[in-house]
Structures are given as structure tokens and as C-alpha cells.
Amino acid sequence: MFRALFELLMTVVVIFFLRAVMRVIFKGFGDMMHPDAHPPNQPSIANQVPLTGELKKDPSCGTYISTATSIKETVGGETFHFCSKACRDKYVASFAR
């Protein structure tokens, strides 16, 4: 009787470990088939874009940009906010004429 209980217990333990191993193997294959689903070491957009704050309009292209992430340039005593260096350079060049 003890032998039957021992064999039953060992069978349960072996099945538990086999299921755990199979789960790891299938998860690995699933990640290999869909590599873009979980990109590693890529910061999320939530960490890059502020959720609150004042928005200013880029005078060059008209895009609204957060004052926290904008490129600031003072032209003629007034501070302007730009979405990119290219927009800033374009505006400063047109203002200098």
C-alpha cells in the first residue's frame, strides 16, 4: 500500500515538472515566432512623452509641442519653442533676412 502511494506521489511530481518544462519550451517558441510582440530593452513611449504640461505652437511648422521637451530659442527678445532643430534653423534663417 505504501508503495502504491509513493508511486502515485512520484507520478504527480514528475507530471508537474514535465508541464513546467513544456511551458518554458512553448513560451520560447512563441517568442521566437513573434519577436516584435515584446521588444527587449526598448523604452516605452510613456517614459518619453510628458502627460501634462503647457503646449506651445512651433512657429515654423505649426506642430504643438510640450514646453518640457521643446527646443527653445530666443529671437528678438521672445522665446520660441520648436519641435526639432530643423524647424528651429529654418525659422531663425527666415527671421534673419
N, CA, C and O atoms as a GROMACS GRO file, in nm:
protein
  388
    1MET      N    1   0.081  -0.119   0.000
    1MET     CA    2   0.000   0.000   0.000
    1MET      C    3   0.086   0.126   0.000
    1MET      O    4   0.057   0.221  -0.073
    2PHE      N    5   0.194   0.127   0.082
    2PHE     CA    6   0.282   0.243   0.083
    2PHE      C    7   0.352   0.261  -0.051
    2PHE      O    8   0.377   0.372  -0.095
    3ARG      N    9   0.382   0.150  -0.113
    3ARG     CA   10   0.448   0.156  -0.243
    3ARG      C   11   0.355   0.221  -0.346
    3ARG      O   12   0.400   0.300  -0.428
    4ALA      N   13   0.228   0.189  -0.343
    4ALA     CA   14   0.132   0.246  -0.437
    4ALA      C   15   0.117   0.396  -0.414
    4ALA      O   16   0.111   0.473  -0.510
    5LEU      N   17   0.111   0.440  -0.287
    5LEU     CA   18   0.103   0.582  -0.256
    5LEU      C   19   0.231   0.655  -0.300
    5LEU      O   20   0.225   0.765  -0.354
    6PHE      N   21   0.345   0.593  -0.277
    6PHE     CA   22   0.472   0.653  -0.318
    6PHE      C   23   0.478   0.667  -0.470
    6PHE      O   24   0.520   0.772  -0.520
    7GLU      N   25   0.438   0.564  -0.543
    7GLU     CA   26   0.438   0.572  -0.689
    7GLU      C   27   0.340   0.678  -0.739
    7GLU      O   28   0.369   0.748  -0.836
    8LEU      N   29   0.226   0.690  -0.675
    8LEU     CA   30   0.129   0.792  -0.713
    8LEU      C   31   0.186   0.932  -0.689
    8LEU      O   32   0.172   1.020  -0.773
    9LEU      N   33   0.250   0.952  -0.574
    9LEU     CA   34   0.311   1.080  -0.542
    9LEU      C   35   0.423   1.114  -0.641
    9LEU      O   36   0.432   1.228  -0.686
   10MET      N   37   0.506   1.018  -0.674
   10MET     CA   38   0.614   1.040  -0.769
   10MET      C   39   0.559   1.072  -0.908
   10MET      O   40   0.617   1.154  -0.980
   11THR      N   41   0.450   1.008  -0.947
   11THR     CA   42   0.387   1.035  -1.076
   11THR      C   43   0.337   1.180  -1.081
   11THR      O   44   0.354   1.248  -1.182
   12VAL      N   45   0.276   1.226  -0.974
   12VAL     CA   46   0.227   1.364  -0.968
   12VAL      C   47   0.344   1.462  -0.979
   12VAL      O   48   0.335   1.561  -1.051
   13VAL      N   49   0.453   1.436  -0.908
   13VAL     CA   50   0.571   1.524  -0.911
   13VAL      C   51   0.632   1.526  -1.052
   13VAL      O   52   0.668   1.633  -1.101
   14VAL      N   53   0.645   1.410  -1.115
   14VAL     CA   54   0.702   1.404  -1.250
   14VAL      C   55   0.614   1.480  -1.349
   14VAL      O   56   0.666   1.553  -1.432
   15ILE      N   57   0.484   1.464  -1.340
   15ILE     CA   58   0.392   1.536  -1.431
   15ILE      C   59   0.404   1.686  -1.408
   15ILE      O   60   0.404   1.764  -1.504
   16PHE      N   61   0.414   1.729  -1.283
   16PHE     CA   62   0.430   1.871  -1.252
   16PHE      C   63   0.555   1.928  -1.319
   16PHE      O   64   0.548   2.034  -1.382
   17PHE      N   65   0.669   1.860  -1.306
   17PHE     CA   66   0.793   1.909  -1.366
   17PHE      C   67   0.789   1.904  -1.518
   17PHE      O   68   0.840   1.995  -1.584
   18LEU      N   69   0.730   1.802  -1.575
   18LEU     CA   70   0.720   1.793  -1.721
   18LEU      C   71   0.634   1.908  -1.776
   18LEU      O   72   0.666   1.965  -1.880
   19ARG      N   73   0.525   1.940  -1.708
   19ARG     CA   74   0.442   2.052  -1.753
   19ARG      C   75   0.517   2.183  -1.744
   19ARG      O   76   0.504   2.268  -1.832
   20ALA      N   77   0.595   2.201  -1.639
   20ALA     CA   78   0.673   2.325  -1.624
   20ALA      C   79   0.776   2.337  -1.736
   20ALA      O   80   0.794   2.445  -1.792
   21VAL      N   81   0.844   2.228  -1.767
   21VAL     CA   82   0.944   2.228  -1.874
   21VAL      C   83   0.878   2.255  -2.009
   21VAL      O   84   0.930   2.333  -2.088
   22MET      N   85   0.766   2.192  -2.035
   22MET     CA   86   0.696   2.212  -2.162
   22MET      C   87   0.646   2.357  -2.174
   22MET      O   88   0.649   2.413  -2.284
   23ARG      N   89   0.603   2.416  -2.064
   23ARG     CA   90   0.556   2.555  -2.067
   23ARG      C   91   0.670   2.648  -2.106
   23ARG      O   92   0.651   2.740  -2.186
   24VAL      N   93   0.789   2.626  -2.051
   24VAL     CA   94   0.906   2.709  -2.084
   24VAL      C   95   0.943   2.691  -2.231
   24VAL      O   96   0.975   2.788  -2.300
   25ILE      N   97   0.940   2.568  -2.280
   25ILE     CA   98   0.976   2.541  -2.420
   25ILE      C   99   0.877   2.608  -2.514
   25ILE      O  100   0.918   2.673  -2.610
   26PHE      N  101   0.748   2.593  -2.488
   26PHE     CA  102   0.647   2.654  -2.575
   26PHE      C  103   0.652   2.807  -2.570
   26PHE      O  104   0.629   2.872  -2.672
   27LYS      N  105   0.680   2.864  -2.454
   27LYS     CA  106   0.692   3.009  -2.443
   27LYS      C  107   0.811   3.056  -2.526
   27LYS      O  108   0.802   3.159  -2.593
   28GLY      N  109   0.921   2.984  -2.522
   28GLY     CA  110   1.037   3.020  -2.603
   28GLY      C  111   1.007   3.016  -2.752
   28GLY      O  112   1.047   3.106  -2.825
   29PHE      N  113   0.938   2.913  -2.797
   29PHE     CA  114   0.900   2.906  -2.938
   29PHE      C  115   0.802   3.017  -2.975
   29PHE      O  116   0.811   3.074  -3.084
   30GLY      N  117   0.710   3.048  -2.886
   30GLY     CA  118   0.616   3.156  -2.913
   30GLY      C  119   0.685   3.290  -2.926
   30GLY      O  120   0.650   3.370  -3.013
   31ASP      N  121   0.785   3.316  -2.841
   31ASP     CA  122   0.861   3.440  -2.851
   31ASP      C  123   0.945   3.445  -2.978
   31ASP      O  124   0.966   3.552  -3.034
   32MET      N  125   0.993   3.330  -3.022
   32MET     CA  126   1.071   3.326  -3.145
   32MET      C  127   0.984   3.354  -3.266
   32MET      O  128   1.030   3.416  -3.362
   33MET      N  129   0.860   3.310  -3.264
   33MET     CA  130   0.770   3.329  -3.378
   33MET      C  131   0.717   3.473  -3.387
   33MET      O  132   0.683   3.519  -3.496
   34HIS      N  133   0.710   3.543  -3.274
   34HIS     CA  134   0.660   3.680  -3.270
   34HIS      C  135   0.759   3.770  -3.197
   34HIS      O  136   0.731   3.814  -3.086
   35PRO      N  137   0.875   3.799  -3.257
   35PRO     CA  138   0.977   3.876  -3.186
   35PRO      C  139   0.937   4.021  -3.161
   35PRO      O  140   0.988   4.082  -3.068
   36ASP      N  141   0.846   4.078  -3.242
   36ASP     CA  142   0.809   4.217  -3.225
   36ASP      C  143   0.706   4.239  -3.116
   36ASP      O  144   0.679   4.353  -3.078
   37ALA      N  145   0.648   4.130  -3.064
   37ALA     CA  146   0.544   4.144  -2.964
   37ALA      C  147   0.598   4.201  -2.833
   37ALA      O  148   0.529   4.278  -2.766
   38HIS      N  149   0.719   4.165  -2.795
   38HIS     CA  150   0.780   4.212  -2.671
   38HIS      C  151   0.923   4.256  -2.699
   38HIS      O  152   1.016   4.180  -2.672
   39PRO      N  153   0.945   4.378  -2.754
   39PRO     CA  154   1.081   4.421  -2.783
   39PRO      C  155   1.162   4.442  -2.655
   39PRO      O  156   1.118   4.516  -2.567
   40PRO      N  157   1.277   4.379  -2.643
   40PRO     CA  158   1.357   4.394  -2.522
   40PRO      C  159   1.434   4.525  -2.521
   40PRO      O  160   1.471   4.578  -2.626
   41ASN      N  161   1.456   4.577  -2.403
   41ASN     CA  162   1.540   4.695  -2.382
   41ASN      C  163   1.496   4.816  -2.463
   41ASN      O  164   1.580   4.896  -2.504
   42GLN      N  165   1.368   4.831  -2.486
   42GLN     CA  166   1.318   4.946  -2.560
   42GLN      C  167   1.231   5.026  -2.466
   42GLN      O  168   1.134   4.974  -2.412
   43PRO      N  169   1.265   5.155  -2.445
   43PRO     CA  170   1.185   5.233  -2.352
   43PRO      C  171   1.043   5.254  -2.404
   43PRO      O  172   1.021   5.265  -2.525
   44SER      N  173   0.951   5.259  -2.314
   44SER     CA  174   0.812   5.278  -2.355
   44SER      C  175   0.787   5.425  -2.389
   44SER      O  176   0.861   5.513  -2.344
   45ILE      N  177   0.684   5.450  -2.466
   45ILE     CA  178   0.651   5.586  -2.506
   45ILE      C  179   0.610   5.668  -2.384
   45ILE      O  180   0.631   5.790  -2.381
   46ALA      N  181   0.552   5.603  -2.284
   46ALA     CA  182   0.509   5.675  -2.165
   46ALA      C  183   0.626   5.739  -2.094
   46ALA      O  184   0.609   5.842  -2.028
   47ASN      N  185   0.746   5.682  -2.104
   47ASN     CA  186   0.863   5.740  -2.040
   47ASN      C  187   0.922   5.854  -2.122
   47ASN      O  188   1.005   5.929  -2.070
   48GLN      N  189   0.884   5.871  -2.247
   48GLN     CA  190   0.942   5.972  -2.333
   48GLN      C  191   0.855   6.097  -2.346
   48GLN      O  192   0.908   6.206  -2.363
   49VAL      N  193   0.725   6.083  -2.340
   49VAL     CA  194   0.634   6.193  -2.364
   49VAL      C  195   0.568   6.233  -2.232
   49VAL      O  196   0.506   6.149  -2.167
   50PRO      N  197   0.581   6.359  -2.193
   50PRO     CA  198   0.514   6.400  -2.070
   50PRO      C  199   0.363   6.399  -2.087
   50PRO      O  200   0.311   6.432  -2.194
   51LEU      N  201   0.293   6.362  -1.981
   51LEU     CA  202   0.148   6.352  -1.989
   51LEU      C  203   0.079   6.484  -1.959
   51LEU      O  204  -0.037   6.504  -1.995
   52THR      N  205   0.149   6.574  -1.893
   52THR     CA  206   0.091   6.703  -1.861
   52THR      C  207   0.189   6.812  -1.896
   52THR      O  208   0.306   6.786  -1.923
   53GLY      N  209   0.143   6.934  -1.894
   53GLY     CA  210   0.230   7.048  -1.918
   53GLY      C  211   0.172   7.139  -2.025
   53GLY      O  212   0.072   7.108  -2.089
   54GLU      N  213   0.238   7.251  -2.041
   54GLU     CA  214   0.193   7.351  -2.136
   54GLU      C  215   0.239   7.317  -2.277
   54GLU      O  216   0.351   7.270  -2.297
   55LEU      N  217   0.153   7.340  -2.374
   55LEU     CA  218   0.186   7.319  -2.514
   55LEU      C  219   0.206   7.453  -2.582
   55LEU      O  220   0.134   7.549  -2.556
   56LYS      N  221   0.306   7.458  -2.668
   56LYS     CA  222   0.333   7.577  -2.748
   56LYS      C  223   0.334   7.537  -2.894
   56LYS      O  224   0.369   7.424  -2.929
   57LYS      N  225   0.295   7.631  -2.979
   57LYS     CA  226   0.291   7.604  -3.123
   57LYS      C  227   0.426   7.639  -3.185
   57LYS      O  228   0.479   7.748  -3.164
   58ASP      N  229   0.480   7.543  -3.261
   58ASP     CA  230   0.605   7.566  -3.334
   58ASP      C  231   0.576   7.669  -3.443
   58ASP      O  232   0.490   7.644  -3.528
   59PRO      N  233   0.645   7.784  -3.444
   59PRO     CA  234   0.615   7.887  -3.543
   59PRO      C  235   0.656   7.848  -3.685
   59PRO      O  236   0.611   7.910  -3.782
   60SER      N  237   0.740   7.748  -3.699
   60SER     CA  238   0.787   7.708  -3.831
   60SER      C  239   0.690   7.612  -3.900
   60SER      O  240   0.653   7.635  -4.016
   61CYS      N  241   0.650   7.506  -3.831
   61CYS     CA  242   0.566   7.404  -3.894
   61CYS      C  243   0.425   7.397  -3.839
   61CYS      O  244   0.338   7.333  -3.899
   62GLY      N  245   0.399   7.462  -3.725
   62GLY     CA  246   0.264   7.464  -3.669
   62GLY      C  247   0.233   7.349  -3.575
   62GLY      O  248   0.120   7.339  -3.527
   63THR      N  249   0.329   7.262  -3.548
   63THR     CA  250   0.308   7.150  -3.457
   63THR      C  251   0.303   7.200  -3.314
   63THR      O  252   0.380   7.289  -3.276
   64TYR      N  253   0.213   7.143  -3.233
   64TYR     CA  254   0.210   7.177  -3.092
   64TYR      C  255   0.307   7.085  -3.019
   64TYR      O  256   0.305   6.964  -3.036
   65ILE      N  257   0.393   7.146  -2.938
   65ILE     CA  258   0.498   7.072  -2.868
   65ILE      C  259   0.496   7.109  -2.720
   65ILE      O  260   0.468   7.223  -2.684
   66SER      N  261   0.525   7.012  -2.636
   66SER     CA  262   0.532   7.035  -2.492
   66SER      C  263   0.650   7.125  -2.461
   66SER      O  264   0.758   7.108  -2.518
   67THR      N  265   0.631   7.218  -2.371
   67THR     CA  266   0.741   7.307  -2.334
   67THR      C  267   0.853   7.231  -2.264
   67THR      O  268   0.968   7.276  -2.262
   68ALA      N  269   0.821   7.115  -2.205
   68ALA     CA  270   0.923   7.036  -2.136
   68ALA      C  271   1.019   6.969  -2.233
   68ALA      O  272   1.136   6.949  -2.200
   69THR      N  273   0.972   6.935  -2.353
   69THR     CA  274   1.056   6.863  -2.448
   69THR      C  275   1.094   6.946  -2.570
   69THR      O  276   1.164   6.898  -2.659
   70SER      N  277   1.048   7.071  -2.575
   70SER     CA  278   1.074   7.153  -2.694
   70SER      C  279   1.218   7.205  -2.696
   70SER      O  280   1.288   7.204  -2.595
   71ILE      N  281   1.259   7.248  -2.814
   71ILE     CA  282   1.388   7.315  -2.832
   71ILE      C  283   1.358   7.464  -2.826
   71ILE      O  284   1.282   7.516  -2.908
   72LYS      N  285   1.419   7.531  -2.729
   72LYS     CA  286   1.389   7.672  -2.706
   72LYS      C  287   1.494   7.760  -2.775
   72LYS      O  288   1.613   7.730  -2.775
   73GLU      N  289   1.446   7.868  -2.832
   73GLU     CA  290   1.535   7.964  -2.897
   73GLU      C  291   1.477   8.103  -2.874
   73GLU      O  292   1.358   8.125  -2.893
   74THR      N  293   1.562   8.196  -2.833
   74THR     CA  294   1.520   8.333  -2.813
   74THR      C  295   1.558   8.413  -2.937
   74THR      O  296   1.676   8.422  -2.973
   75VAL      N  297   1.458   8.472  -3.000
   75VAL     CA  298   1.478   8.552  -3.121
   75VAL      C  299   1.413   8.687  -3.098
   75VAL      O  300   1.292   8.695  -3.073
   76GLY      N  301   1.491   8.792  -3.106
   76GLY     CA  302   1.436   8.926  -3.088
   76GLY      C  303   1.377   8.948  -2.951
   76GLY      O  304   1.280   9.022  -2.937
   77GLY      N  305   1.433   8.885  -2.848
   77GLY     CA  306   1.384   8.901  -2.712
   77GLY      C  307   1.264   8.815  -2.677
   77GLY      O  308   1.216   8.820  -2.564
   78GLU      N  309   1.215   8.736  -2.771
   78GLU     CA  310   1.100   8.649  -2.748
   78GLU      C  311   1.143   8.503  -2.757
   78GLU      O  312   1.219   8.466  -2.846
   79THR      N  313   1.095   8.420  -2.663
   79THR     CA  314   1.132   8.279  -2.662
   79THR      C  315   1.032   8.199  -2.745
   79THR      O  316   0.911   8.209  -2.725
   80PHE      N  317   1.083   8.120  -2.838
   80PHE     CA  318   1.002   8.034  -2.922
   80PHE      C  319   1.033   7.889  -2.890
   80PHE      O  320   1.144   7.856  -2.847
   81HIS      N  321   0.935   7.803  -2.910
   81HIS     CA  322   0.950   7.660  -2.885
   81HIS      C  323   0.938   7.587  -3.018
   81HIS      O  324   0.844   7.608  -3.094
   82PHE      N  325   1.036   7.499  -3.046
   82PHE     CA  326   1.041   7.428  -3.173
   82PHE      C  327   1.037   7.278  -3.149
   82PHE      O  328   1.083   7.230  -3.045
   83CYS      N  329   0.981   7.205  -3.247
   83CYS     CA  330   0.971   7.059  -3.234
   83CYS      C  331   1.101   6.990  -3.273
   83CYS      O  332   1.127   6.878  -3.230
   84SER      N  333   1.184   7.055  -3.356
   84SER     CA  334   1.309   6.993  -3.399
   84SER      C  335   1.412   7.101  -3.429
   84SER      O  336   1.379   7.219  -3.441
   85LYS      N  337   1.536   7.058  -3.442
   85LYS     CA  338   1.644   7.151  -3.477
   85LYS      C  339   1.624   7.206  -3.618
   85LYS      O  340   1.656   7.322  -3.644
   86ALA      N  341   1.571   7.123  -3.708
   86ALA     CA  342   1.549   7.168  -3.845
   86ALA      C  343   1.448   7.281  -3.850
   86ALA      O  344   1.467   7.379  -3.922
   87CYS      N  345   1.340   7.270  -3.773
   87CYS     CA  346   1.240   7.377  -3.769
   87CYS      C  347   1.299   7.502  -3.706
   87CYS      O  348   1.273   7.614  -3.752
   88ARG      N  349   1.379   7.485  -3.603
   88ARG     CA  350   1.443   7.600  -3.540
   88ARG      C  351   1.534   7.672  -3.637
   88ARG      O  352   1.528   7.794  -3.651
   89ASP      N  353   1.620   7.596  -3.706
   89ASP     CA  354   1.714   7.656  -3.801
   89ASP      C  355   1.641   7.724  -3.916
   89ASP      O  356   1.682   7.831  -3.960
   90LYS      N  357   1.534   7.663  -3.963
   90LYS     CA  358   1.454   7.721  -4.072
   90LYS      C  359   1.392   7.853  -4.029
   90LYS      O  360   1.393   7.950  -4.105
   91TYR      N  361   1.338   7.858  -3.907
   91TYR     CA  362   1.275   7.980  -3.859
   91TYR      C  363   1.377   8.090  -3.834
   91TYR      O  364   1.355   8.205  -3.872
   92VAL      N  365   1.489   8.056  -3.771
   92VAL     CA  366   1.592   8.155  -3.742
   92VAL      C  367   1.648   8.211  -3.872
   92VAL      O  368   1.676   8.330  -3.882
   93ALA      N  369   1.666   8.126  -3.973
   93ALA     CA  370   1.718   8.172  -4.102
   93ALA      C  371   1.619   8.267  -4.170
   93ALA      O  372   1.661   8.366  -4.230
   94SER      N  373   1.490   8.239  -4.162
   94SER     CA  374   1.391   8.327  -4.224
   94SER      C  375   1.374   8.457  -4.146
   94SER      O  376   1.341   8.560  -4.205
   95PHE      N  377   1.397   8.455  -4.016
   95PHE     CA  378   1.386   8.573  -3.932
   95PHE      C  379   1.503   8.667  -3.955
   95PHE      O  380   1.489   8.788  -3.942
   96ALA      N  381   1.620   8.612  -3.988
   96ALA     CA  382   1.742   8.691  -4.004
   96ALA      C  383   1.740   8.772  -4.133
   96ALA      O  384   1.818   8.866  -4.145
   97ARG      N  385   1.656   8.741  -4.228
   97ARG     CA  386   1.654   8.812  -4.357
   97ARG      C  387   1.602   8.951  -4.346
   97ARG      O  388   1.594   9.022  -4.446
   0.00000   0.00000   0.00000
